[in-house]
Amino acid sequence: MTEPRAYDLHYGGRWQKPVSTERIEVRSPATGALLATVPAAGPADVTAAADAAQEAFDAGWGRMDALDRARPLRALAELLRARMGQLAELESAVTGRPIREMRAQMARIPEWIEYFASIAVGLEAESNLVKGGFVTLTAYEPQGVCALLTPWNHPVLILVKKLAAALAAGNCCLIKPSELAPVSPLILAEWAMEAGLPPGVVNVVTGAGPTGALVCDAAPVRRIDLTGGTATGRKVAARAGERLVPCTLELGGKTPVVIFADAPLDEAVAGAAFAAFVAAGQTCVSASRFLVARPLYNAFCTRLGARADALRLGDPADPATDMGPVISAAARTRCLDFIARAKAEGARLVAGGAPPDLAPPFDAGHYLRPTVFADVTPESHLFQEEAFGPVVSVTPFETEAEAVELANDSAFALGAAVWTCDVARAHRLSRAIRAGVLWINDHHKNDPRSIWGGFDASGWGKENGWDALRSYLRKRSIVIRTASQYDDWFAGKGRYG
Ligand code: NDP
């Protein structure tokens, strides 16, 4: 992006001038430069966009055969495949994430759309012949207008995970992206129309939290799907409960990575650096608590520290950059607070701990050196709370039972990883550690077929897989009498059971 562009809202199949006059600046986290402005949508804007979604639903998207819906969805997947370079540059500019990361991520986006378009065609309901002369049928139907509330760390990936399942199921969507990264969702809405989706099927209103709250309250909304922080999750769940609208919550995490003495150290250190510092540690499953068997502990701390120190920070557009800035000044301040508290609580700084020295214009960005603390105790702030940035802890353990206890010592239960060559131990730990997504000898791997979601303070519900498709549908039961005569109960016929 060169010239800052002033975006309108995108709903009802076209760009729409906002009623609200308030605007939000979108700035590069790498330089502070103004990239774009977007409207802070108000009540009239949200109502108009929600109504457009309801009209599109009523006009037939929800009643279409899944095969017919699959055609424009596949066209959108192809369009995204053709434009993934452009999308990667946009994502990198707005989030500050290195272009290498965003190219890799954008290359996989079409898979989610193709997957959900395909499985929706294969969705089969059931029928039964039951006693007394009845046929019972089950039928799936879409829920209607779905609100998708999305964060800034993977603006396109997280949105498309939700959107692909929702649209394939026959719903229309009202999207509220993060105020920090709202541009690619707007562009996606424009491209969806170009791909042949009917107007009003994909609608985007931009704004901050208050706009999100308006979206949750919009009368046509029949389901809410949020990825965000636990505090926001509580508010959204309360609102959904008040309205009796189902919701899915994909919230924060404090991912433990358990490394046993039999793990190959080279691979475990390389895996640890990737798990912790890709996306500058800003993913819900970023490795943040390393639990390391005592025999490997000192070597692991030294080598992870060396890997962290060697990462190249700088221009996100440069393919040689390993790590970009964190998303905002507030995010960096939060990480620096974690660093100060960890030092005060007696943890040992192994790497990082401060912003890097970068040349202009990147000296104005929200960069922070990847930071590793050793000797972190379980009751400490850094061990328990989510930094959501490149600040990680390392803690030693003596026994398998202690490793499990430390891994489970968290309010969160989203991601976890175990590094070991012992197959039986890998299986034991995969059951013993409380986490919705668990990797053995790897991290971050994600696929449309592989369900994704946490428990407890990490939220509820699943993305990916049949679970996600079914969560965007409601299932009904239809009972048909096949017996030739109706049993008149009050005439003494029929029987219970
Ligand atoms: P938020 O929870 O603040 O935001 C998520 C989305 O919800 C945004 O679109 C946000 O708008 C919107 N929102 C905020 N308040 C409300 C509300 N009351 N009603 C409806 N919508 C609302 O997340 P952040 O982006 O600030 O990230 C903070 C935390 O979120 C992280 O520390 C992490 O725990 C978690 N997170 C988890 C992710 C995951 O993948 N599970 C990804 C990103 C963040 P806006 O941002 O414009 O205010």
Residues whose N, C-alpha, C, O or C-beta is under 5 A from the ligand:
A	BS01	NDP	L149 T150 P151 W152 N153 K176 P177 S178 E179 L180 G207 A208 G209 G212 A213 T227 G228 G229 T230 T232 K235 E250 L251 G252 C284 F388
